[in-house]
């Protein structure tokens, strides 16, 4: 931590029940090397116990503390204060978009979790299939017995940043489509029927906003493009795999 102390103002989005949303401002003395979540916790501890927010692991594994910081989706537990403001400056903290607000900074992410379950997204993977390393690591064959947490932590940042999710409540969304690509439509006919629709990868406009905010190197935009390829390949495979129509004896003797 730095010996320097900054004085900053944090603007917190507030919304309770049917009351109109508004912002409350809190002036804090902080260490610029602290994280945004530290500031929110200090507000709750010393200024206003009614501020509602989520947090858990504090090291970017659980995805619970996703919020918008100065209009950009962030995991607040790994976002240093010095990266989003300066001494004497302000930080505006808002809930994620495209999810119903439950209270203040907490949103209802049930739709994300349900859709991830629908596509059979895997929470753990063999290490040989994990993509969290950059650059990708080559794993020895003997390591295939081990599993690790999947790269997607279901934080919802990609859905909040996605312009298509903003305009369509039925769009499956980047995290869900990335999970479908990871599983592979060729292995699951039901999955193919689920994602090969107007609310699937064909609605994506390739804005790459989802990839820009993803904290776990999932690269949802790339995976959506790969999912399109998987679907087209499976369509063609099924087309040419279909059995030719059997001729009748009369047709054969012509």
C-alpha positions as CSV (number, residue, x, y, z in Angstrom):
1,X,0.0,0.0,0.0
2,X,1.0,3.6,-0.6
3,X,1.8,6.1,2.2
4,X,-0.1,8.7,0.2
5,X,-3.7,9.5,1.0
6,X,-6.2,10.8,-1.4
7,X,-9.6,12.5,-0.7
8,X,-12.2,11.3,-3.2
9,X,-15.9,11.4,-3.6
10,X,-17.8,8.3,-4.4
11,X,-21.3,8.6,-6.0
12,X,-23.4,5.5,-5.2
13,X,-26.5,4.6,-7.1
14,X,-29.5,4.1,-4.8
15,X,-32.8,2.4,-5.5
16,X,-35.1,0.8,-2.9
17,X,-38.3,-0.8,-3.9
18,X,-40.6,1.6,-5.8
19,X,-38.7,4.7,-4.8
20,X,-37.1,6.8,-7.6
21,X,-33.4,6.0,-8.1
22,X,-30.9,8.7,-7.1
23,X,-27.2,9.0,-6.2
24,X,-25.7,9.6,-2.8
25,X,-22.3,11.1,-2.4
26,X,-19.7,10.1,0.2
27,X,-16.3,11.8,0.7
28,X,-13.6,9.4,1.8
29,X,-9.9,9.4,2.5
30,X,-8.4,6.5,0.8
31,X,-5.1,4.9,-0.2
32,X,-4.9,5.1,-4.0
33,X,-3.7,1.5,-4.1
34,X,-6.8,0.2,-2.5
35,X,-9.6,-1.2,-4.6
36,X,-13.0,0.3,-5.5
37,X,-14.7,-2.4,-3.4
38,X,-12.7,-1.3,-0.4
39,X,-14.2,2.1,-0.8
40,X,-17.8,0.7,-1.0
41,X,-17.2,-1.4,2.1
42,X,-15.9,1.7,4.0
43,X,-19.1,3.6,3.0
44,X,-21.2,0.7,4.4
45,X,-19.1,0.3,7.5
46,X,-18.7,4.0,8.5
47,X,-21.3,6.1,6.6
48,X,-24.5,4.2,5.6
49,X,-25.4,0.7,6.6
50,X,-28.3,0.6,4.2
51,X,-26.1,0.6,1.1
52,X,-26.7,-2.8,-0.5
53,X,-24.0,-4.5,-2.6
54,X,-22.5,-8.0,-3.2
55,X,-19.0,-9.3,-2.5
56,X,-17.4,-12.5,-1.4
57,X,-13.9,-13.6,-2.4
58,X,-12.1,-10.3,-3.0
59,X,-9.8,-11.9,-5.6
60,X,-11.8,-12.1,-8.8
61,X,-12.9,-15.7,-8.5
62,X,-16.6,-15.5,-7.5
63,X,-17.8,-12.7,-9.7
64,X,-20.1,-11.3,-7.1
65,X,-18.8,-7.7,-7.0
66,X,-19.5,-6.8,-10.6
67,X,-20.6,-3.2,-10.9
68,X,-20.3,-0.3,-13.3
69,X,-17.5,2.1,-12.4
70,X,-17.6,5.4,-14.2
71,X,-19.8,3.7,-16.7
72,X,-17.6,0.7,-17.4
73,X,-18.2,-2.8,-16.1
74,X,-15.7,-3.9,-13.6
75,X,-15.0,-6.4,-10.9
76,X,-14.6,-3.9,-8.1
77,X,-12.4,-6.2,-6.0
78,X,-9.5,-5.9,-8.5
79,X,-10.1,-2.4,-9.8
80,X,-7.5,-0.1,-8.1
81,X,-8.8,3.4,-7.1
82,X,-5.9,5.1,-8.8
83,X,-7.0,3.6,-12.2
84,X,-10.4,5.2,-12.2
85,X,-9.9,8.6,-10.5
86,X,-7.3,10.9,-9.1
87,X,-6.8,12.8,-5.9
88,X,-9.8,15.1,-5.4
89,X,-11.8,13.3,-8.1
90,X,-15.0,11.3,-8.2
91,X,-16.0,7.7,-8.8
92,X,-19.6,6.9,-9.9
93,X,-20.7,3.4,-9.0
94,X,-23.8,1.8,-10.5
95,X,-25.4,-1.6,-10.8
96,X,-24.9,-3.8,-13.8
97,X,-27.2,-3.1,-16.8
98,X,-29.6,-5.5,-18.4
99,X,-30.6,-7.1,-15.1
100,X,-33.5,-6.1,-12.7
101,X,-32.2,-4.0,-9.8
102,X,-33.1,-5.6,-6.4
103,X,-31.6,-2.9,-4.2
104,X,-29.0,-0.3,-4.9
105,X,-26.0,-2.1,-6.5
106,X,-27.5,-5.6,-6.3
107,X,-29.2,-7.0,-9.4
108,X,-31.1,-10.2,-10.1
109,X,-28.9,-12.5,-12.1
110,X,-31.2,-15.4,-12.1
111,X,-31.7,-15.3,-15.9
112,X,-28.0,-15.7,-16.4
113,X,-27.7,-18.7,-14.1
114,X,-30.8,-20.4,-15.5
115,X,-29.5,-20.0,-19.1
116,X,-26.1,-21.2,-18.2
117,X,-27.7,-24.3,-16.8
118,X,-29.9,-24.7,-20.0
119,X,-26.9,-24.8,-22.3
120,X,-25.0,-27.1,-19.9
121,X,-22.1,-24.8,-19.4
122,X,-19.4,-26.5,-17.4
123,X,-18.2,-25.1,-14.1
124,X,-15.0,-27.2,-14.2
125,X,-12.9,-28.4,-17.0
126,X,-9.9,-30.7,-17.6
127,X,-6.8,-28.6,-17.4
128,X,-6.0,-29.6,-21.0
129,X,-9.1,-27.6,-22.1
130,X,-8.7,-24.6,-19.9
131,X,-8.0,-21.3,-21.7
132,X,-7.4,-19.0,-18.8
133,X,-3.7,-18.9,-19.4
134,X,-2.3,-16.2,-21.8
135,X,-0.5,-17.4,-23.8
136,X,-2.2,-20.8,-23.8
137,X,-0.2,-23.5,-22.0
138,X,0.6,-26.9,-23.4
139,X,-0.3,-29.4,-20.8
140,X,1.4,-32.9,-20.7
141,X,-0.9,-35.8,-21.3
142,X,-0.6,-37.1,-17.8
143,X,-2.2,-33.8,-16.5
144,X,-5.4,-34.7,-18.3
145,X,-6.6,-36.4,-15.1
146,X,-6.8,-33.0,-13.3
147,X,-9.7,-30.5,-13.5
148,X,-9.8,-26.8,-12.7
149,X,-12.5,-24.1,-12.5
150,X,-13.8,-23.1,-15.8
151,X,-12.7,-19.7,-17.1
152,X,-16.2,-18.1,-16.9
153,X,-17.0,-16.9,-13.4
154,X,-20.6,-15.9,-14.3
155,X,-20.1,-12.3,-13.2
156,X,-22.5,-10.9,-15.7
157,X,-20.2,-8.1,-16.9
158,X,-20.4,-9.2,-20.5
159,X,-24.2,-9.1,-20.5
160,X,-24.2,-5.7,-18.9
161,X,-21.9,-4.3,-21.6
162,X,-23.6,-6.0,-24.5
163,X,-25.7,-3.6,-26.7
164,X,-27.9,-6.5,-27.9
165,X,-28.8,-7.5,-24.4
166,X,-29.9,-3.9,-23.8
167,X,-32.3,-4.1,-26.7
168,X,-33.6,-7.7,-26.4
169,X,-34.6,-9.4,-23.1
170,X,-34.8,-12.8,-24.9
171,X,-31.2,-12.7,-26.3
172,X,-29.2,-15.5,-24.7
173,X,-26.2,-13.2,-24.2
174,X,-22.4,-13.5,-24.4
175,X,-21.7,-15.7,-21.4
176,X,-24.4,-18.2,-22.3
177,X,-23.4,-18.5,-25.9
178,X,-19.7,-18.8,-24.9
179,X,-20.8,-21.6,-22.6
180,X,-22.6,-23.3,-25.4
181,X,-19.6,-23.1,-27.7
182,X,-17.4,-24.6,-25.0
183,X,-19.7,-27.6,-24.7
184,X,-20.0,-28.0,-28.5
185,X,-23.3,-28.3,-30.4
186,X,-22.1,-31.4,-32.3
187,X,-22.2,-33.4,-29.1
188,X,-25.7,-32.3,-28.1
189,X,-28.6,-32.1,-30.6
190,X,-30.8,-30.4,-28.0
191,X,-28.2,-27.7,-27.5
192,X,-28.1,-27.1,-31.2
193,X,-31.9,-26.5,-31.3
194,X,-31.6,-24.2,-28.3
195,X,-28.9,-21.9,-29.7
196,X,-29.6,-22.0,-33.4
197,X,-32.4,-19.4,-33.3
198,X,-32.9,-15.7,-33.6
199,X,-31.9,-15.1,-30.0
200,X,-28.7,-17.0,-30.4
201,X,-25.3,-16.2,-32.0
202,X,-26.9,-14.8,-35.2
203,X,-28.2,-11.8,-33.3
204,X,-24.7,-10.8,-32.1
205,X,-23.4,-7.7,-33.9
206,X,-19.8,-8.4,-33.1
207,X,-19.3,-5.2,-31.0
208,X,-16.7,-7.0,-28.9
209,X,-17.9,-5.0,-25.8
210,X,-18.3,-8.3,-24.0
211,X,-14.7,-9.3,-24.6
212,X,-13.4,-5.9,-23.6
213,X,-14.9,-6.1,-20.0
214,X,-14.4,-9.8,-19.4
215,X,-12.1,-10.3,-16.4
216,X,-11.4,-14.0,-17.0
217,X,-10.1,-14.1,-20.6
218,X,-13.2,-16.0,-21.8
219,X,-13.3,-13.8,-25.0
220,X,-17.0,-14.3,-25.5
221,X,-17.1,-12.5,-28.8
222,X,-14.5,-14.9,-30.3
223,X,-16.5,-17.9,-28.9
224,X,-19.7,-16.6,-30.4
225,X,-18.0,-16.5,-33.8
226,X,-16.7,-20.1,-33.3
227,X,-20.2,-21.1,-32.2
228,X,-21.5,-19.9,-35.6
229,X,-18.9,-22.0,-37.3
230,X,-19.9,-25.0,-35.2
231,X,-23.6,-24.6,-36.2
232,X,-22.9,-24.2,-39.9
233,X,-20.6,-27.2,-39.9
234,X,-23.2,-29.3,-38.1
235,X,-25.9,-28.2,-40.5
236,X,-23.8,-29.2,-43.5
237,X,-22.8,-32.5,-41.9
238,X,-26.4,-33.4,-41.3
239,X,-27.4,-32.3,-44.8
240,X,-24.8,-34.6,-46.5
241,X,-25.2,-37.3,-43.9
242,X,-28.9,-37.8,-44.7
243,X,-29.5,-41.2,-46.4
244,X,-30.6,-41.1,-50.0
245,X,-34.2,-42.0,-50.8
246,X,-34.6,-45.7,-51.5
247,X,-35.9,-46.5,-55.0
248,X,-38.8,-48.8,-55.6
249,X,-38.3,-52.0,-57.6
250,X,-40.2,-50.4,-60.5
251,X,-38.0,-47.3,-60.5
252,X,-34.8,-49.5,-60.4
253,X,-35.9,-51.5,-63.5
254,X,-36.5,-48.4,-65.6
